Amino acid sequence: MAGEQSDGDPWRSAGRRLRRRAAQPAGTAPPGPFRPGFWRSPIRSPWLTAVFGLVLLLGITVLFVTGLLSYAAYNPGLGAVNDQTPDKGILGFYLFTWPTHPSWLYRLNQGVHVTLGVVLVPVVLAKLWSVIPKLFEWPPARSPAHAVERLSLLLLVGGVVFEFATGILNIQLHYIFPGSFYTLHFYGAWVFIAGFVVHVVLRLARMWRALRSRRLGEVLRTDTAHTRAEPSDEAGPVAASPRAATMSRRGALALTGAGSLALLVVTAGQSIGGVWRRTALLAPHGQSLASGPNGFQVNKTAASVGITADDIGPAWRLRLHGPAGTLTFTREQLLAMPQDAAALPIACVEGWSTDDQHWSGLRLAALAALAGLPHPGSVLVESVERGGSFSTVLLAGNQISNPLSLLALHVNGADLSPDHGYPARVIVPANPGVNNTKWVRDLTFRA
């Protein structure tokens, strides 16, 4: 131990240390991070923790709301065909029929959700760093109220790590989860938000007092040389024996803000589009796109899902099912019908989206009328893809009736490429990309 005199006999010195530990009271914290003196940064303080907490309070609230809206956009209420989270029970209370106006609605919602999630990562890390001494408090629970607070902290920290980790892995298309990402992320969000709400209720008044304890201008004027530890406070993560500061609190704020700004710059372009797309260095599909009319982002290529030339070759037929029976059309017959056009983006759950592409084909409403159901309640869309998670999708009545909803045959004046869904694909305004089914084979209209 520091300051201990050695008598030259290491075994005797070790024996004295063991006897001293054995003589300590039963409630004494174990060695290492459980000891108050282990954490010595002088800039940890209730004020700094409260600043990070306030940012997360606002940011995570937006993340949670946009996450719920993202799930609602899949129209899981239509049935098990679209629902990736069975037995959700009361957790699906907020579901509603997702609108088709404005056409960029899902692009905006998911762009905000994913970009904000990435931007908040440095703030989450900074907040965890600021409160890490509290995670090692000893004893673990001093009272029933303290035990509840500690449990909420466990749900909060575990939940935020799980949600951010699974979300970022999904953004980068690393599907290494032991099950469906949608199921894990959905239930994980509810566990996390439960801990988050309890923690906010227990800490909100304390956070407000901490924010009022210092003026932001004063903190921004204080350099490292003049940075001092705050007075010891049982409620806050103040070091018991602080060392000299190597960074000021304004430096900690600047470092965290710079990290978030950098992530914003290299992420947001994938959702904003245009020239900003060139800055999206973290976009999962990168910047290498094919040239020509079909030169825009592809989530899954035809080869990656096992689509063969026989599946989409001359033998392909579109089958319409409805009160009029089963009608079969070749692609040439579909092209001979009156064609409509729509300028729509594709927006995916990973946060990336294309710019508006110019699609042409047949209105879903016109196909519903051909099937004998002018005002359908839904349509089951089936692809030639075999066994894919979204090879079968159910679209709602409002999506069918929107005049911009097409069974697209062309894009930007050219035939669809196989990777973009040749010979026919669905394109619906404000629809998640995976629900714009490619390589369509069957459309079953329902009342």
SVG drawing of the C-alpha trace seen along z (x, -y; Angstrom):
<svg xmlns="http://www.w3.org/2000/svg" viewBox="-66 -34 81 55">
<polyline fill="none" stroke="black" stroke-width="0.4" points="0.0,0.0 1.1,-3.6 3.1,-4.9 3.6,-1.5 7.1,-0.8 8.5,2.5 10.6,4.6 12.1,6.6 9.8,9.6 7.1,9.6 5.2,12.5 5.0,10.6 3.9,7.4 1.2,9.4 0.0,11.0 -0.4,7.5 -2.5,6.4 -4.7,9.4 -5.2,8.9 -6.1,5.3 -8.7,6.2 -10.1,8.9 -10.5,6.4 -12.4,3.9 -16.2,3.6 -18.5,5.9 -20.0,3.0 -16.7,1.8 -16.6,1.7 -14.5,4.3 -11.3,3.1 -11.2,1.6 -13.9,-0.5 -16.3,0.0 -14.0,-2.2 -14.8,-6.0 -11.1,-6.9 -10.9,-4.9 -12.6,-7.6 -10.5,-10.8 -11.5,-13.0 -12.2,-16.5 -14.7,-17.4 -17.3,-14.8 -20.1,-16.8 -23.9,-16.9 -23.9,-19.9 -22.0,-18.1 -24.1,-15.0 -27.3,-17.0 -26.2,-18.7 -25.7,-15.4 -28.9,-14.1 -30.9,-17.0 -29.7,-16.4 -30.5,-12.7 -33.9,-13.5 -34.9,-15.4 -33.1,-13.3 -34.2,-9.9 -37.8,-11.1 -37.7,-11.9 -35.9,-8.6 -38.7,-6.7 -41.5,-8.5 -40.0,-8.1 -39.2,-4.5 -42.9,-3.8 -43.9,-5.6 -41.4,-3.6 -43.0,-0.4 -46.5,-1.7 -45.4,-2.4 -45.1,1.3 -48.9,1.5 -48.5,4.5 -52.1,4.2 -53.0,5.7 -52.1,9.1 -49.3,11.6 -48.0,11.1 -46.4,7.8 -46.0,8.2 -42.5,9.1 -43.4,8.9 -46.1,11.4 -47.9,11.4 -47.1,7.7 -50.4,7.3 -51.0,3.9 -47.6,2.7 -49.2,2.2 -51.9,-0.1 -50.7,-3.1 -50.8,-1.3 -52.8,-3.1 -53.1,-3.0 -50.0,-4.7 -50.8,-7.6 -49.5,-8.1 -49.4,-11.9 -46.9,-13.5 -45.0,-11.1 -41.7,-11.8 -43.2,-11.1 -41.4,-7.8 -38.1,-9.2 -38.2,-12.1 -39.2,-10.0 -36.6,-7.3 -33.9,-9.8 -34.5,-11.6 -34.6,-8.4 -31.4,-6.9 -29.4,-10.1 -30.3,-11.3 -29.5,-7.8 -26.0,-8.0 -25.4,-11.6 -26.4,-10.8 -23.7,-8.1 -21.0,-10.4 -23.5,-12.0 -24.5,-8.5 -20.8,-7.6 -20.1,-10.9 -23.1,-10.5 -22.1,-6.9 -18.5,-8.2 -19.9,-11.0 -22.0,-8.6 -19.9,-5.5 -18.9,-5.9 -22.6,-5.6 -22.8,-2.2 -20.3,-0.9 -21.9,-2.3 -21.5,-0.2 -23.6,1.1 -25.7,1.8 -29.0,0.9 -29.3,-1.2 -33.1,-1.2 -36.2,0.0 -36.3,-3.4 -32.6,-3.2 -33.1,0.4 -35.8,-0.7 -33.5,-3.5 -30.7,-1.0 -33.0,1.4 -34.1,-1.5 -30.4,-2.3 -29.8,1.3 -32.7,1.2 -31.5,-2.2 -27.9,-1.4 -28.5,2.1 -31.4,0.9 -29.5,-2.0 -26.5,0.1 -28.7,2.8 -30.8,0.4 -27.9,-1.6 -25.8,1.4 -28.6,3.3 -29.7,0.2 -26.2,-0.7 -25.5,2.9 -28.8,2.9 -27.9,-0.4 -24.7,1.2 -26.6,4.3 -24.8,6.6 -27.6,9.0 -25.9,11.0 -28.9,11.1 -30.2,14.3 -33.6,13.6 -35.5,10.9 -34.1,7.4 -37.6,5.9 -38.7,8.1 -35.5,7.5 -35.5,3.8 -39.2,3.4 -39.2,5.2 -35.8,3.8 -37.2,0.3 -40.0,0.9 -37.7,2.3 -35.4,-0.6 -38.1,-3.3 -39.5,-1.7 -36.2,-2.2 -35.8,-5.7 -39.2,-6.9 -38.5,-5.7 -35.1,-7.3 -36.4,-10.6 -39.2,-10.7 -36.6,-10.0 -34.0,-12.4 -35.7,-15.2 -35.9,-17.6 -32.2,-16.8 -31.2,-17.4 -33.0,-20.8 -31.2,-21.8 -27.9,-20.7 -28.5,-22.7 -29.2,-25.8 -26.1,-25.4 -23.8,-26.7 -24.1,-29.2 -23.1,-27.9 -21.2,-31.1 -19.1,-30.6 -18.3,-27.0 -17.3,-28.1 -15.0,-30.8 -13.2,-28.4 -10.0,-26.8 -8.2,-23.7 -5.9,-25.5 -8.8,-27.0 -11.0,-23.9 -11.7,-22.6 -13.7,-19.7 -17.1,-20.5 -17.7,-20.0 -18.4,-16.4 -22.1,-15.4 -23.6,-12.0 -26.2,-12.5 -23.6,-13.3 -20.6,-11.6 -18.1,-13.9 -14.6,-12.4 -13.7,-11.8 -10.0,-12.6 -9.8,-14.4 -6.5,-14.8 -5.4,-17.9 -7.6,-18.5 -6.3,-17.5 -9.4,-18.8 -11.9,-21.5 -15.7,-21.0 -15.9,-23.1 -13.4,-20.8 -15.6,-17.8 -18.6,-19.5 -16.6,-20.6 -15.2,-17.0 -18.7,-15.5 -20.2,-18.1 -17.5,-17.7 -18.0,-13.9 -21.7,-14.4 -21.2,-17.0 -18.7,-14.7 -21.2,-11.8 -23.9,-14.1 -21.8,-15.2 -20.9,-11.6 -24.4,-10.2 -27.2,-12.7 -26.4,-12.9 -27.8,-9.4 -31.2,-10.7 -31.0,-14.3 -29.8,-13.2 -28.6,-15.5 -25.0,-16.7 -25.0,-15.9 -25.1,-12.2 -21.4,-12.5 -20.7,-13.2 -22.5,-10.1 -19.3,-8.1 -21.2,-5.8 -24.0,-5.0 -24.3,-1.2 -24.3,-1.2 -21.4,-3.5 -21.0,-5.8 -20.3,-3.3 -23.6,-3.2 -24.2,-1.9 -24.6,-4.5 -27.7,-5.0 -31.5,-5.1 -31.1,-2.3 -28.1,-3.8 -29.5,-4.3 -29.3,-2.5 -30.2,1.2 -30.8,2.9 -30.8,6.5 -29.7,7.6 -31.5,10.3 -28.5,12.6 -28.4,12.2 -31.9,13.5 -31.7,16.2 -33.7,14.7 -32.8,16.6 -33.3,15.8 -36.1,18.4 -38.0,16.5 -38.2,13.2 -37.7,14.4 -40.3,14.7 -42.3,17.3 -43.1,14.7 -46.7,13.8 -48.6,11.4 -51.6,13.0 -54.5,10.8 -56.8,12.5 -60.2,11.0 -64.0,11.4 -63.4,11.5 -61.4,14.7 -57.7,15.1 -56.4,13.0 -53.0,13.6 -51.0,11.1 -47.6,11.1 -45.4,8.1 -46.2,7.1 -49.9,7.1 -49.2,4.9 -47.2,2.5 -50.0,2.2 -52.4,0.8 -52.6,-2.9 -49.5,-3.9 -49.3,-6.3 -46.2,-8.0 -45.0,-9.0 -41.9,-10.6 -41.1,-8.9 -38.1,-8.1 -37.2,-4.7 -36.6,-5.0 -35.4,-2.1 -35.3,-1.3 -31.5,-1.6 -32.0,-5.4 -30.8,-5.7 -33.1,-6.9 -32.8,-7.6 -33.7,-10.9 -37.0,-11.0 -37.0,-8.4 -39.5,-8.7 -41.5,-5.5 -44.1,-4.5 -46.6,-1.6 -50.1,-0.7 -52.0,-2.2 -52.8,0.3 -56.3,-1.1 -56.7,-0.3 -55.5,3.3 -58.0,3.6 -60.8,2.6 -59.7,5.2 -59.8,7.8 -63.4,6.9 -62.9,4.9 -62.8,1.1 -62.6,0.3 -60.4,3.0 -59.5,3.0 -56.1,4.5 -53.9,6.3 -51.6,9.2 -48.4,8.7 -46.3,11.8 -42.9,12.0 -41.1,14.7 -38.5,14.4 -38.6,17.6 -38.6,17.5 -37.6,13.8 -38.8,11.9 -40.7,9.4 -41.4,11.6 -45.1,11.3 -46.5,8.0 -50.0,6.7 -50.8,3.1 -53.7,1.1 -56.7,-0.3 -55.4,-3.9 -52.2,-2.8 -54.0,-1.1 -56.3,-4.1 -53.5,-6.7 -53.0,-7.6 -49.2,-7.6 -49.2,-3.9 -48.0,-1.9 -47.1,1.5 -44.0,0.1 -42.6,1.5 -40.1,-1.3 -37.9,-3.7 -36.4,-6.9 -37.5,-6.0 -36.0,-2.5 -36.9,1.0 -36.4,1.9 -33.1,3.7 -33.3,7.2 -31.8,5.6 -34.6,3.0 -37.4,5.6 -37.8,6.4 -40.2,7.4 -42.5,5.5 -42.4,4.0 -44.6,2.1 -43.9,-1.6 -46.1,-3.3 -45.7,-6.9 -44.5,-7.1 -44.0,-3.3 -41.0,-1.7 -38.6,-0.4 -39.0,3.3 -42.8,3.0 -42.3,1.8 -42.0,5.5 -39.8,6.3 -40.2,9.2 -44.0,9.2 -45.9,12.3 -49.3,12.2 -51.7,9.4 -54.6,10.6 -57.2,7.9 -59.4,8.3 -62.6,6.5"/>
</svg>
